[in-house]
Amino acid sequence: MWLFTEKSDGSVNIISNPGFEDDNAQTAAPKYWKIENTTSGEYSKFEINSEMTRSGKYAAHWYSPEPFEYSGLYAEYTAPETGKYEFSTFIAGEKNIYKTLISINGEHKASADGETVSYDIWEKPVVKFTANAGDKIGIWIEINGQSGAYGSVDDCA
C-alpha cells in the first residue's frame, strides 16, 4: 500500500510481506496476512506455494474443484500519516471473479473488481483512498470461483 502525502518524501510501500515470501512460506498462514474462508460448504483452499508466481519464489495460490464464494486474504494496518493511499495487487488464474476492498475503521470506503482470464495474464486492481493518521485500514482480497477455479495473488503494494 503506497502512502502519498505532502509530509512524505515520495511514496512508501507500507505493506508487510507483499509477495508472501517472509517466514511462513509454504504454509497456510502467510506472515502478516489472514486467510479467510467465509463461505459455507466447499471453498477454495489458499496456500502459499511456488506453483504460480509473478515474481519471487512464492505467491498466495488457490484451487477448488467446487464453486466457492467469499474466500480470500485479509490484512490490517494503522495509517502512519494523514494522506492519500493506494493499494494494488496482481491476480491471475481462471474461472474467478475478484474484488479488492478497503475499509477505514471498519467502514467500507473503496473497492476494485474484475475477472481473471488466464494463468499467465496478471490483472492489477488498484484502489485509491484517503485515511487519517491512526485510522485502521483493512485490506480484503475476495475471490469467488466456479468449479475448477484456480489462481494466485502476488506482489501487493
Backbone as CSV, one residue per row, in Angstrom:
resi,resn,N_x,N_y,N_z,CA_x,CA_y,CA_z,C_x,C_y,C_z
1,MET,0.865,-1.149,0.000,0.000,0.000,0.000,0.911,1.211,0.000
2,TRP,0.717,2.027,-0.958,1.565,3.210,-1.105,0.937,4.394,-0.390
3,LEU,1.762,5.124,0.303,1.351,6.319,1.026,1.857,7.522,0.249
4,PHE,0.962,8.435,-0.103,1.329,9.669,-0.788,0.858,10.843,0.062
5,THR,1.760,11.564,0.697,1.372,12.733,1.475,2.361,13.867,1.232
6,GLU,1.959,15.055,1.590,2.858,16.199,1.471,4.027,16.067,2.436
7,LYS,3.829,15.346,3.541,4.875,15.180,4.544,5.934,14.172,4.110
8,SER,5.548,13.183,3.299,6.496,12.127,2.955,7.351,12.512,1.755
9,ASP,8.515,11.909,1.676,9.426,12.135,0.552,9.104,11.131,-0.546
10,GLY,8.076,11.401,-1.323,7.659,10.443,-2.339,6.740,9.406,-1.741
11,SER,6.679,8.242,-2.364,5.779,7.198,-1.905,6.545,6.109,-1.170
12,VAL,5.854,5.477,-0.233,6.442,4.431,0.598,5.473,3.260,0.643
13,ASN,5.948,2.030,0.375,5.100,0.846,0.492,5.077,0.406,1.949
14,ILE,3.896,0.434,2.572,3.794,0.072,3.990,3.262,-1.352,4.190
15,ILE,3.079,-2.106,3.097,2.606,-3.491,3.211,3.742,-4.391,3.701
16,SER,3.461,-5.192,4.700,4.419,-6.191,5.190,4.182,-7.497,4.448
17,ASN,5.242,-8.138,3.999,5.173,-9.396,3.269,4.301,-9.286,2.015
18,PRO,4.589,-8.310,1.139,3.739,-8.067,-0.030,3.742,-9.190,-1.064
19,GLY,4.803,-9.982,-1.108,4.889,-11.071,-2.075,4.815,-12.440,-1.443
20,PHE,4.443,-12.500,-0.148,4.270,-13.763,0.584,5.568,-14.561,0.673
21,GLU,6.687,-13.868,0.734,7.998,-14.521,0.778,8.502,-14.742,2.210
22,ASP,7.976,-13.995,3.189,8.526,-14.000,4.544,8.109,-15.208,5.365
23,ASP,9.051,-15.730,6.097,8.891,-16.758,7.125,8.001,-17.931,6.774
24,ASN,6.709,-17.766,6.874,5.799,-18.895,6.797,5.605,-19.415,5.382
25,ALA,6.619,-19.305,4.539,6.494,-19.769,3.166,6.045,-21.226,3.152
26,GLN,5.187,-21.531,2.225,4.602,-22.853,2.032,3.817,-23.328,3.251
27,THR,3.103,-22.399,3.855,2.174,-22.767,4.932,0.823,-22.152,4.615
28,ALA,-0.143,-22.465,5.422,-1.481,-21.919,5.223,-1.655,-20.574,5.910
29,ALA,-0.620,-20.054,6.555,-0.747,-18.798,7.295,0.406,-17.850,6.937
30,PRO,0.267,-17.084,5.852,1.355,-16.173,5.499,1.528,-15.084,6.550
31,LYS,2.757,-14.779,6.874,3.058,-13.773,7.882,2.414,-12.445,7.502
32,TYR,1.742,-11.815,8.457,1.050,-10.529,8.350,-0.277,-10.596,7.597
33,TRP,-0.694,-11.749,7.139,-1.955,-11.902,6.419,-2.797,-12.980,7.099
34,LYS,-4.111,-12.859,6.936,-5.028,-13.904,7.391,-5.709,-14.487,6.155
35,ILE,-5.850,-15.794,6.142,-6.608,-16.439,5.080,-8.024,-16.627,5.600
36,GLU,-8.975,-16.130,4.846,-10.380,-16.169,5.261,-11.174,-17.041,4.296
37,ASN,-11.871,-18.005,4.821,-12.810,-18.817,4.055,-14.164,-18.625,4.713
38,THR,-14.958,-17.712,4.165,-16.185,-17.301,4.840,-17.442,-17.871,4.204
39,THR,-17.299,-18.778,3.278,-18.469,-19.357,2.634,-18.855,-20.662,3.332
40,SER,-20.091,-21.058,3.170,-20.496,-22.358,3.697,-20.269,-23.409,2.619
41,GLY,-20.127,-24.639,3.021,-19.901,-25.712,2.055,-18.467,-25.720,1.556
42,GLU,-18.289,-26.118,0.316,-16.954,-26.200,-0.265,-16.389,-24.801,-0.497
43,TYR,-15.110,-24.660,-0.297,-14.450,-23.389,-0.556,-13.051,-23.636,-1.082
44,SER,-12.496,-22.595,-1.648,-11.152,-22.738,-2.201,-10.148,-22.864,-1.073
45,LYS,-9.106,-23.588,-1.334,-8.044,-23.739,-0.347,-6.888,-22.828,-0.746
46,PHE,-6.619,-21.845,0.077,-5.480,-20.966,-0.137,-4.260,-21.567,0.522
47,GLU,-3.137,-21.459,-0.145,-1.871,-21.844,0.455,-0.760,-21.041,-0.194
48,ILE,0.330,-20.922,0.509,1.490,-20.224,-0.018,2.380,-21.273,-0.670
49,ASN,2.595,-21.124,-1.982,3.446,-22.080,-2.669,4.116,-21.431,-3.886
50,SER,4.886,-22.202,-4.593,5.638,-21.685,-5.742,4.999,-22.090,-7.066
51,GLU,3.765,-22.547,-7.017,3.111,-23.072,-8.217,2.872,-22.018,-9.299
52,MET,2.457,-20.822,-8.929,2.110,-19.798,-9.918,2.463,-18.433,-9.338
53,THR,3.656,-17.951,-9.612,4.108,-16.679,-9.054,4.311,-15.642,-10.153
54,ARG,4.188,-14.385,-9.765,4.510,-13.293,-10.689,5.976,-12.905,-10.539
55,SER,6.444,-12.870,-9.292,7.851,-12.603,-9.001,8.205,-13.318,-7.701
56,GLY,9.465,-13.459,-7.427,9.886,-14.147,-6.216,9.613,-15.635,-6.293
57,LYS,9.726,-16.292,-5.142,9.560,-17.745,-5.082,8.146,-18.182,-4.744
58,TYR,7.354,-17.309,-4.077,6.064,-17.725,-3.561,4.954,-16.746,-3.914
59,ALA,3.716,-17.243,-3.852,2.510,-16.433,-4.016,1.404,-17.109,-3.206
60,ALA,0.313,-16.398,-2.982,-0.869,-16.977,-2.349,-1.683,-17.629,-3.464
61,HIS,-1.785,-18.943,-3.431,-2.395,-19.708,-4.518,-3.639,-20.428,-4.005
62,TRP,-4.611,-20.650,-4.895,-5.813,-21.394,-4.521,-6.264,-22.275,-5.671
63,TYR,-7.032,-23.284,-5.314,-7.705,-24.168,-6.260,-8.931,-24.737,-5.563
64,SER,-10.010,-24.899,-6.334,-11.190,-25.548,-5.776,-11.906,-26.347,-6.854
65,PRO,-12.200,-27.620,-6.588,-12.967,-28.411,-7.553,-14.451,-28.022,-7.559
66,GLU,-14.884,-27.318,-6.517,-16.283,-26.911,-6.371,-16.398,-25.388,-6.418
67,PRO,-17.570,-24.861,-6.783,-17.763,-23.407,-6.727,-17.592,-22.903,-5.288
68,PHE,-17.131,-21.662,-5.141,-16.948,-21.092,-3.808,-17.175,-19.588,-3.862
69,GLU,-17.425,-19.012,-2.682,-17.630,-17.565,-2.555,-16.924,-17.044,-1.319
70,TYR,-16.579,-15.769,-1.373,-16.099,-15.014,-0.210,-14.869,-15.609,0.477
71,SER,-13.957,-16.138,-0.290,-12.697,-16.610,0.266,-11.615,-15.615,-0.127
72,GLY,-10.569,-15.524,0.679,-9.521,-14.589,0.303,-8.525,-14.306,1.398
73,LEU,-7.890,-13.162,1.244,-6.819,-12.727,2.139,-7.211,-11.424,2.806
74,TYR,-6.791,-11.268,4.072,-7.102,-10.056,4.824,-5.858,-9.593,5.575
75,ALA,-5.652,-8.289,5.596,-4.581,-7.685,6.394,-5.090,-6.368,6.953
76,GLU,-4.503,-5.947,8.057,-4.910,-4.688,8.688,-3.683,-3.884,9.067
77,TYR,-3.766,-2.592,8.818,-2.662,-1.670,9.097,-3.193,-0.424,9.774
78,THR,-2.307,0.273,10.467,-2.628,1.582,11.034,-1.995,2.639,10.141
79,ALA,-2.794,3.603,9.722,-2.290,4.665,8.847,-1.235,5.476,9.594
80,PRO,0.000,5.548,9.079,1.047,6.289,9.770,0.898,7.798,9.645
81,GLU,0.230,8.251,8.593,0.048,9.686,8.343,-1.324,9.922,7.728
82,THR,-1.787,11.158,7.822,-2.983,11.567,7.101,-2.575,11.809,5.657
83,GLY,-3.335,11.255,4.736,-2.987,11.465,3.336,-3.706,10.541,2.394
84,LYS,-3.203,10.513,1.168,-3.755,9.678,0.113,-2.992,8.363,0.083
85,TYR,-3.744,7.271,-0.087,-3.179,5.931,-0.134,-3.630,5.238,-1.415
86,GLU,-2.852,4.237,-1.803,-3.193,3.436,-2.971,-2.771,1.997,-2.695
87,PHE,-3.720,1.070,-2.852,-3.402,-0.349,-2.705,-3.564,-1.020,-4.058
88,SER,-2.604,-1.879,-4.402,-2.715,-2.674,-5.627,-2.155,-4.065,-5.369
89,THR,-2.550,-4.982,-6.208,-2.025,-6.341,-6.173,-2.107,-6.908,-7.569
90,PHE,-1.508,-8.049,-7.776,-1.600,-8.740,-9.057,-2.328,-10.055,-8.832
91,ILE,-3.296,-10.365,-9.719,-4.115,-11.562,-9.612,-4.192,-12.220,-10.987
92,ALA,-3.968,-13.533,-11.025,-4.089,-14.289,-12.271,-4.779,-15.610,-11.975
93,GLY,-5.316,-16.235,-12.989,-5.960,-17.524,-12.828,-7.080,-17.694,-13.829
94,GLU,-7.941,-18.649,-13.561,-9.077,-18.907,-14.431,-10.318,-19.210,-13.597
95,LYS,-11.468,-18.779,-14.116,-12.788,-19.052,-13.533,-13.000,-18.344,-12.195
96,ASN,-12.422,-17.135,-12.036,-12.547,-16.378,-10.791,-13.069,-14.977,-11.046
97,ILE,-13.832,-14.489,-10.094,-14.172,-13.068,-10.008,-13.534,-12.586,-8.711
98,TYR,-12.862,-11.436,-8.757,-12.187,-10.935,-7.567,-12.662,-9.525,-7.232
99,LYS,-12.478,-9.180,-5.971,-12.772,-7.834,-5.503,-11.736,-7.474,-4.453
100,THR,-11.153,-6.299,-4.580,-10.233,-5.773,-3.580,-10.966,-4.656,-2.855
101,LEU,-11.153,-4.826,-1.548,-11.927,-3.863,-0.761,-11.050,-3.212,0.298
102,ILE,-11.295,-1.943,0.534,-10.608,-1.193,1.582,-11.645,-0.695,2.572
103,SER,-11.373,-0.908,3.859,-12.217,-0.340,4.906,-11.361,0.572,5.779
104,ILE,-11.979,1.600,6.296,-11.330,2.516,7.236,-12.134,2.452,8.526
105,ASN,-11.477,2.043,9.609,-12.138,1.909,10.912,-13.406,1.063,10.816
106,GLY,-13.340,-0.006,9.994,-14.448,-0.943,9.874,-15.518,-0.565,8.875
107,GLU,-15.401,0.585,8.227,-16.407,1.035,7.265,-15.850,0.951,5.848
108,HIS,-16.605,0.289,4.946,-16.171,0.148,3.560,-15.969,1.526,2.925
109,LYS,-14.823,1.718,2.267,-14.520,3.011,1.654,-14.289,2.943,0.154
110,ALA,-13.659,1.888,-0.342,-13.325,1.833,-1.771,-13.109,0.390,-2.185
111,SER,-13.267,0.124,-3.499,-13.030,-1.232,-3.998,-12.722,-1.202,-5.490
112,ALA,-12.158,-2.298,-5.954,-11.922,-2.533,-7.379,-12.210,-4.001,-7.621
113,ASP,-12.829,-4.307,-8.761,-13.130,-5.704,-9.028,-12.838,-6.051,-10.476
114,GLY,-12.820,-7.347,-10.740,-12.538,-7.822,-12.083,-12.662,-9.324,-12.163
115,GLU,-12.172,-9.863,-13.270,-12.253,-11.293,-13.528,-10.916,-11.778,-14.066
116,THR,-10.467,-12.929,-13.575,-9.230,-13.498,-14.105,-9.540,-14.186,-15.437
117,VAL,-8.562,-14.138,-16.356,-8.788,-14.709,-17.684,-7.782,-15.791,-18.066
118,SER,-6.635,-15.841,-17.387,-5.622,-16.832,-17.730,-4.578,-16.920,-16.628
119,TYR,-3.909,-18.055,-16.557,-2.860,-18.233,-15.559,-1.663,-17.324,-15.808
120,ASP,-1.483,-16.848,-17.032,-0.308,-16.039,-17.342,-0.632,-14.584,-17.666
121,ILE,-1.870,-14.162,-17.415,-2.246,-12.758,-17.577,-2.568,-12.211,-16.188
122,TRP,-1.691,-11.346,-15.702,-1.831,-10.805,-14.350,-2.629,-9.506,-14.383
123,GLU,-3.802,-9.541,-13.769,-4.633,-8.345,-13.612,-4.069,-7.514,-12.459
124,LYS,-4.223,-6.188,-12.522,-3.726,-5.323,-11.446,-4.842,-4.376,-10.985
125,PRO,-5.671,-4.816,-10.040,-6.660,-3.897,-9.480,-5.961,-2.857,-8.595
126,VAL,-6.410,-1.606,-8.695,-5.848,-0.502,-7.910,-6.999,0.191,-7.182
127,VAL,-6.823,0.410,-5.883,-7.823,1.098,-5.070,-7.170,2.320,-4.434
128,LYS,-7.750,3.495,-4.675,-7.235,4.740,-4.093,-8.211,5.222,-3.026
129,PHE,-7.653,5.755,-1.921,-8.489,6.216,-0.812,-7.686,7.170,0.052
130,THR,-8.354,7.824,0.981,-7.678,8.690,1.947,-7.895,8.137,3.346
131,ALA,-6.944,8.424,4.216,-7.045,7.994,5.614,-6.362,9.020,6.492
132,ASN,-6.779,9.067,7.742,-6.150,9.948,8.726,-5.154,9.157,9.563
133,ALA,-4.175,9.836,10.085,-3.187,9.182,10.949,-3.905,8.432,12.064
134,GLY,-3.527,7.186,12.270,-4.135,6.371,13.319,-5.334,5.552,12.882
135,ASP,-5.896,5.828,11.693,-7.019,5.033,11.198,-6.596,3.586,10.988
136,LYS,-7.523,2.662,11.209,-7.297,1.248,10.915,-7.729,0.980,9.474
137,ILE,-6.779,0.571,8.652,-7.033,0.280,7.247,-7.135,-1.232,7.084
138,GLY,-8.284,-1.705,6.632,-8.476,-3.126,6.365,-8.377,-3.390,4.872
139,ILE,-7.635,-4.422,4.500,-7.480,-4.826,3.099,-8.070,-6.223,2.962
140,TRP,-9.032,-6.381,2.072,-9.678,-7.661,1.849,-9.592,-7.978,0.362
141,ILE,-8.930,-9.064,0.007,-8.860,-9.536,-1.375,-9.787,-10.736,-1.445
142,GLU,-10.952,-10.534,-2.029,-12.006,-11.550,-2.061,-11.991,-12.273,-3.403
143,ILE,-12.089,-13.590,-3.348,-12.139,-14.412,-4.551,-13.417,-15.231,-4.533
144,ASN,-14.139,-15.231,-5.656,-15.304,-16.084,-5.865,-15.019,-16.903,-7.123
145,GLY,-15.216,-18.214,-7.064,-14.831,-19.039,-8.201,-15.856,-20.069,-8.610
146,GLN,-15.750,-20.471,-9.870,-16.561,-21.549,-10.425,-15.871,-22.887,-10.124
147,SER,-16.500,-23.974,-10.474,-15.871,-25.292,-10.341,-14.562,-25.302,-11.120
148,GLY,-13.516,-25.778,-10.487,-12.215,-25.848,-11.138,-11.438,-24.545,-11.134
149,ALA,-11.900,-23.554,-10.396,-11.203,-22.261,-10.349,-9.854,-22.398,-9.653
150,TYR,-8.886,-21.660,-10.158,-7.566,-21.611,-9.537,-6.960,-20.246,-9.820
151,GLY,-5.903,-19.912,-9.084,-5.218,-18.661,-9.334,-4.242,-18.328,-8.236
152,SER,-3.643,-17.153,-8.367,-2.676,-16.664,-7.387,-2.804,-15.163,-7.216
153,VAL,-2.430,-14.712,-6.032,-2.270,-13.295,-5.706,-0.794,-13.105,-5.379
154,ASP,-0.191,-12.026,-5.891,1.226,-11.780,-5.640,1.497,-10.271,-5.719
155,ASP,2.598,-9.863,-5.159,3.136,-8.503,-5.290,2.139,-7.406,-4.898
156,CYS,1.704,-7.441,-3.656,0.803,-6.411,-3.131,1.615,-5.148,-2.816
157,ALA,1.028,-4.025,-3.067,1.697,-2.754,-2.776,0.673,-1.702,-2.402
